[in-house]
Amino acid sequence: MVSLIKDSVGILPAGALGVSFFYHLTKQLTQVDDRVYFLERQNSSSSQGLKKSGEIAIATSKTIKYFSTAKILKPDLLSCYKLALLPEIVLICPNPDQLLSIISTAVELLILISEQGELSQLELPFPYLVLSSNGIYFQRFRQIFIEKIEEATLFGRLADLWPDIMPRIVSRFLRGVTIQTGVREGSEGNTIYRPGPRGRTQITGGDITSRKRCCEILAGKGAWFELAPNISPTRIEFDKALANLSTNLLGQLMSIDAQGKFKVLTIGEILTNSHQPEIRELASHVFKVGQMIKVYGKDENFEVVLDQLMETCNAHASHIPSSLQWVDTKIRLLTLEPEITPTEAWLLEPLIRYAKASELEDSVNYFESLKKQLIEKLTLATNRNR
C-alpha cells in the first residue's frame, strides 16, 4: 500500500515562481530537507536540462547558493507514485498553457492508484493539487479535470467513481491565487533564480478540510499562505487580475517611453496620481465583465472594489512588478522580444472571451487595445536595445 509523504510539498516545476515558493517554504534556504522539493514535469525538456546541469542556483540577499538537483529534484508524479515518493501537496506553477498536460498526468496517476486497488482507502493516496499559476482559469481546468476522469471511465481505464470517491478526488483540486514573484536570469547551465519578497497566496477551491490542511502545512513552513474568503475561486482570480493588470501590464506601458527607453518602476510609482485615471478605466472594464458573469454582484459597489484594489497594491508599494523585472532582465541580456508574457495573456484572453460572450463591445475593444499598446511598446524597447 502506497501512501503520501505527510507534511511534504512537491513544487512543479522549478521555474521562477516555483523557486520563489521553495525559497520561502525552506525559510530562505535555511531548512532544505526531504519535505520540500521540486518535481519534474512529465516529458519536460527543461527538467532534463536541469538534471544535466546538475545544480540549481538561487540568489539570496547576500550570495548565490547552489543546490544539487539530485538532492532537491524528484521525478514526475507517476514515477514518484511507483517509488513511494508522492508528496502530500503539489504546488503547480508552470506557465498556464502547460497546465493541461499536468492535469492529464494527474488523471494518469489516478488510474495507477486505481490499478493498485487503492482508490477506496480511507486516506486517499492522491496529493492536494494547488494550481498557483497566474491567470483566470480555475473553473475551466477543474471542469477539464472532471471530464478527463469521466473519459477514462468511459474507456474502461477507471471504474465509476460516483457517488463516493469522485467528490473526495475533486475536493483535492485547489487554487492558490498568489502575488508571490520571482525572476529567472540566464538559460540552461547559466540560469540564476532570484526569489521575490514573501508574497501572499490565498487558498480557495476544493473543500474546507482540504484548504485548511494545505494552509496548515504551507504556512507552517514559513511561506505566506492563508485561507481565501468564502467566495468563488473565479472571484479571487478577478480580484488578482485587477492587481496584476494594474501593476504588471499598465506598469509596462508606463515604464517604456515613446523612444523605447525603459525605466524600472515600483508599484508605488505606478500608482501615483498621474496614473489614477488609467487604473480606474482598467478596473471599470474588468468589473463590468465580472458583473456580467456574476463574479461581482449586480448591486456591488465599484468604488469599494477599486478601494480594495488600491489597498492591495499600496501594501506592496516598494515591490517591482514581476513583468517589469522580466523586461529589465531581457533588456540586459539583449533577448527582449515584442511578445506578451504568458501571465498577461492568461488574464487578457479570458477577459476578452467573457466580454465577447456578454456582448460588451466597448470592453472587448479596450482589452484588445491594451494588447496592441503593449506589443507596440515592447517593439519600441526591443528595437532600441538591439
C-alpha positions in Angstrom: 0.0 0.0 0.0 1.4 3.4 -1.1 0.6 6.5 1.0 1.6 10.1 0.7 4.6 11.5 2.4 2.9 13.5 5.2 3.8 17.2 5.6 5.7 17.3 2.3 5.4 19.7 -0.6 6.3 19.0 -4.2 6.8 22.1 -6.4 6.1 21.6 -10.1 8.2 22.8 -11.9 11.4 24.6 -10.9 10.6 27.8 -12.7 10.9 31.4 -11.3 7.7 31.2 -9.3 8.4 27.6 -8.1 11.9 28.6 -6.9 10.4 31.5 -5.0 8.0 29.2 -3.2 10.9 26.8 -2.5 12.9 29.7 -1.1 10.2 30.8 1.4 9.0 27.2 2.2 12.5 26.4 3.3 12.7 29.5 5.4 15.0 31.3 3.0 17.0 28.1 2.2 17.9 27.5 5.9 15.8 24.3 6.1 16.3 22.4 2.9 15.3 18.8 3.6 13.2 16.0 2.1 9.9 17.7 3.0 10.1 20.4 0.2 11.4 19.6 -3.2 10.8 20.1 -6.9 9.0 17.6 -9.2 9.8 17.1 -12.9 7.1 17.8 -15.4 6.4 14.7 -17.4 8.3 14.8 -20.8 9.8 18.2 -20.0 12.9 19.3 -21.8 13.6 21.9 -19.1 13.6 19.2 -16.5 16.1 17.2 -18.5 18.2 20.4 -18.8 18.2 20.9 -15.0 19.3 17.3 -14.4 22.0 17.7 -17.0 23.3 20.9 -15.4 23.4 19.1 -12.0 22.5 22.1 -9.9 20.0 24.9 -9.3 21.4 28.4 -8.5 19.3 30.5 -6.2 20.2 34.1 -5.2 19.8 35.3 -1.7 20.2 38.9 -0.5 23.9 38.2 0.1 25.1 35.5 -2.2 24.2 32.8 -4.7 23.6 29.3 -3.3 23.9 26.1 -5.4 21.8 23.0 -4.8 22.4 19.6 -6.4 19.4 18.6 -8.5 20.0 15.0 -7.2 19.1 16.4 -3.7 16.1 18.6 -4.5 14.6 17.4 -7.8 12.5 14.3 -7.8 10.9 12.6 -10.8 7.4 13.2 -12.3 4.2 12.3 -10.4 3.8 8.9 -11.9 7.4 7.9 -11.1 7.0 9.3 -7.6 4.0 7.1 -7.0 5.9 4.0 -8.1 8.8 4.9 -5.9 6.5 5.8 -2.9 7.7 9.4 -3.0 4.4 11.2 -3.6 4.2 14.5 -1.6 1.1 15.4 0.3 0.8 18.7 -1.6 1.8 19.6 -5.1 2.2 23.3 -5.8 1.6 23.6 -9.5 3.0 26.8 -11.0 4.2 26.4 -14.7 3.1 28.7 -17.5 -0.7 28.4 -17.7 -0.5 26.8 -21.1 1.3 23.9 -19.5 -1.4 23.2 -17.0 -3.4 20.9 -19.3 -0.6 18.4 -19.6 -0.1 18.4 -15.8 -3.9 17.7 -15.4 -3.6 14.8 -17.8 -0.7 13.4 -15.7 -2.8 13.7 -12.6 -5.5 11.6 -14.2 -2.9 9.0 -15.2 -1.9 9.0 -11.5 -5.5 8.2 -10.5 -5.5 5.3 -13.0 -2.3 3.9 -11.5 -3.7 4.2 -7.9 -6.9 2.5 -9.1 -5.0 -0.4 -10.7 -3.4 -1.0 -7.3 -6.8 -1.1 -5.7 -6.0 1.9 -3.5 -8.7 4.5 -4.5 -11.1 3.1 -1.9 -8.6 3.7 1.0 -9.8 5.8 3.9 -6.8 8.0 3.4 -6.8 8.6 -0.4 -3.2 8.4 -1.7 -3.7 11.3 -4.1 -2.0 14.7 -3.4 -3.7 18.0 -2.9 -3.2 19.8 -6.2 -2.8 23.6 -5.7 -2.9 25.4 -9.1 -0.8 28.5 -8.5 0.0 29.9 -11.9 -1.3 33.4 -12.6 -4.4 33.8 -14.8 -8.1 33.3 -14.9 -8.7 29.6 -15.5 -9.6 27.6 -12.4 -13.2 26.7 -13.2 -12.2 25.8 -16.8 -9.4 23.5 -15.7 -11.5 22.0 -12.9 -14.1 21.0 -15.5 -11.4 19.6 -17.8 -10.1 17.5 -14.8 -13.5 16.0 -14.2 -14.1 15.4 -17.9 -10.8 13.6 -18.3 -11.7 11.4 -15.3 -15.0 10.6 -16.9 -13.3 9.9 -20.3 -11.0 7.4 -18.5 -14.1 5.8 -17.0 -15.8 5.7 -20.4 -12.9 3.8 -21.9 -12.6 1.4 -19.0 -9.4 2.7 -17.5 -11.2 3.8 -14.3 -14.2 2.3 -12.6 -17.2 4.6 -12.0 -16.1 6.8 -9.1 -19.6 8.3 -8.4 -21.1 9.0 -5.9 -18.5 8.2 -3.2 -14.9 8.6 -4.5 -15.2 11.4 -7.1 -16.1 14.1 -4.5 -13.1 13.1 -2.5 -10.8 13.5 -5.5 -12.3 16.8 -6.7 -12.1 18.2 -3.2 -8.3 18.0 -3.6 -8.2 20.2 -6.7 -7.4 23.6 -5.3 -6.5 27.1 -6.4 -3.6 29.1 -4.9 -4.1 32.8 -6.1 -0.7 34.3 -5.4 1.2 37.6 -5.5 4.5 35.8 -5.0 7.1 36.9 -7.5 10.4 35.6 -8.8 12.7 36.2 -11.7 14.8 33.9 -13.8 18.1 35.1 -15.3 20.1 33.4 -18.0 19.4 30.0 -19.6 20.4 26.4 -19.3 23.5 25.9 -17.2 23.9 29.7 -16.5 20.4 30.2 -15.0 20.1 32.1 -11.7 16.8 32.3 -9.9 16.0 35.4 -7.9 13.1 34.9 -5.5 10.9 37.9 -4.8 9.8 39.1 -1.3 7.5 36.8 0.6 4.1 37.3 -1.1 0.6 36.2 -0.1 -1.1 33.2 -1.6 -4.8 32.6 -0.9 -6.0 29.0 -1.0 -9.5 28.5 -2.4 -11.5 25.8 -4.3 -11.8 22.2 -3.1 -13.4 21.8 0.3 -12.8 23.4 3.6 -10.9 20.4 5.1 -8.5 20.4 2.1 -8.0 24.1 2.2 -7.2 24.1 5.9 -4.8 21.2 5.6 -2.9 22.9 2.8 -2.7 26.2 4.7 -1.6 24.4 7.9 1.4 22.7 6.1 2.4 25.6 3.8 2.1 28.4 6.3 3.8 26.2 8.9 6.9 26.1 6.7 7.2 29.8 6.7 5.6 30.9 3.5 2.6 33.3 3.4 -0.4 31.1 2.7 -3.9 31.8 4.0 -7.5 30.8 3.5 -9.3 32.8 1.0 -12.6 34.5 2.0 -15.6 32.2 1.4 -16.2 33.2 -2.2 -15.6 31.5 -5.5 -12.1 30.9 -6.9 -13.1 32.9 -10.0 -13.9 36.0 -7.9 -10.4 35.7 -6.3 -8.9 35.4 -9.8 -10.7 38.5 -10.9 -9.5 40.4 -7.8 -6.0 39.3 -8.5 -6.4 40.1 -12.2 -7.2 43.7 -11.2 -4.0 44.0 -9.2 -1.9 42.2 -11.8 -3.0 44.1 -14.8 -2.8 47.4 -12.9 0.8 46.9 -11.9 2.3 44.5 -14.5 0.5 45.4 -17.7 0.0 49.1 -17.1 3.4 49.2 -15.5 5.0 48.0 -18.7 3.1 50.7 -20.7 4.3 53.4 -18.2 7.9 52.2 -18.0 8.6 52.3 -21.7 8.6 55.8 -23.3 7.9 56.8 -26.9 11.6 56.3 -27.8 11.6 52.8 -26.3 13.7 53.7 -23.3 12.8 51.5 -20.3 12.7 52.6 -16.7 12.1 50.2 -13.8 9.1 51.4 -11.7 7.9 50.3 -8.3 4.2 49.6 -7.7 4.2 52.9 -5.7 5.4 54.8 -8.7 2.9 53.2 -10.9 0.1 54.2 -8.5 1.0 57.9 -8.5 -1.9 60.3 -9.0 -1.0 60.9 -12.6 -1.8 57.3 -13.4 -5.1 57.0 -11.4 -7.4 57.6 -14.5 -5.7 54.7 -16.4 -6.1 52.3 -13.4 -9.7 53.4 -12.8 -10.5 52.7 -16.5 -9.0 49.3 -16.5 -10.7 48.4 -13.2 -14.1 49.5 -14.5 -13.9 47.2 -17.6 -12.8 44.2 -15.5 -15.6 45.0 -13.1 -18.2 45.2 -15.8 -17.1 41.9 -17.3 -17.1 40.3 -13.8 -20.7 41.6 -13.2 -21.9 40.0 -16.4 -20.6 36.6 -15.4 -21.8 37.0 -11.8 -18.3 37.2 -10.3 -19.3 40.6 -8.9 -22.8 41.2 -7.6 -25.3 43.2 -9.7 -25.6 45.7 -6.8 -21.9 45.6 -5.8 -20.3 49.0 -5.5 -17.4 49.6 -8.0 -15.8 52.2 -5.7 -15.5 49.6 -2.9 -13.7 47.2 -5.3 -11.5 50.0 -6.5 -10.6 50.9 -3.0 -9.7 47.3 -2.2 -7.5 47.2 -5.3 -5.6 50.3 -4.3 -5.2 49.0 -0.7 -3.8 45.7 -2.0 -1.4 47.5 -4.4 -0.3 50.1 -1.8 0.6 47.3 0.6 3.3 46.3 -1.8 4.3 49.8 -3.0 8.0 49.1 -2.8 7.8 46.0 -5.0 8.9 45.9 -8.6 6.2 44.1 -10.6 7.4 40.7 -11.9 6.7 41.6 -15.6 8.9 44.8 -15.2 11.6 42.7 -13.7 11.3 40.3 -16.7 11.6 43.2 -19.2 14.6 44.6 -17.3 16.3 41.2 -17.4 15.6 40.6 -21.1 16.9 44.1 -22.0 20.2 43.5 -20.0 20.6 40.1 -21.7 19.7 41.5 -25.2 16.9 38.9 -25.5 13.8 41.1 -25.4 11.1 40.3 -28.0 7.8 42.1 -28.6 5.7 39.3 -27.1 3.1 39.4 -24.3 4.1 37.3 -21.4 2.0 34.2 -20.5 0.8 36.0 -17.3 -0.7 38.9 -19.2 -2.1 36.6 -22.0 -3.9 34.4 -19.5 -5.5 37.4 -17.9 -6.5 39.3 -21.1 -7.7 36.4 -23.2 -10.3 35.1 -20.8 -11.5 38.7 -20.2 -11.8 39.2 -23.9 -13.7 35.9 -24.3 -16.1 36.7 -21.4 -16.6 40.3 -22.7 -17.5 38.9 -26.2 -19.9 36.4 -24.7 -21.5 39.2 -22.7 -21.7 41.5 -25.8 -19.6 44.2 -24.0 -18.1 45.6 -27.2 -16.5 48.6 -25.5 -14.7 46.2 -23.1 -13.6 43.9 -26.0 -12.2 46.9 -27.8 -10.5 48.2 -24.6 -8.7 44.9 -23.8 -7.7 44.4 -27.5 -6.3 48.0 -27.4 -4.3 47.2 -24.3 -2.7 44.2 -26.1 -1.9 46.3 -29.1 -0.4 49.1 -27.0 1.7 46.6 -25.1 3.1 45.0 -28.2 3.9 48.4 -29.7 5.8 49.5 -26.5 7.7 46.2 -26.3 8.6 46.6 -30.0 10.0 50.1 -29.3 12.0 48.7 -26.4 13.2 45.7 -28.5 14.4 47.9 -31.4 16.1 50.4 -29.1 18.1 47.7 -27.3 19.2 45.5 -30.2 
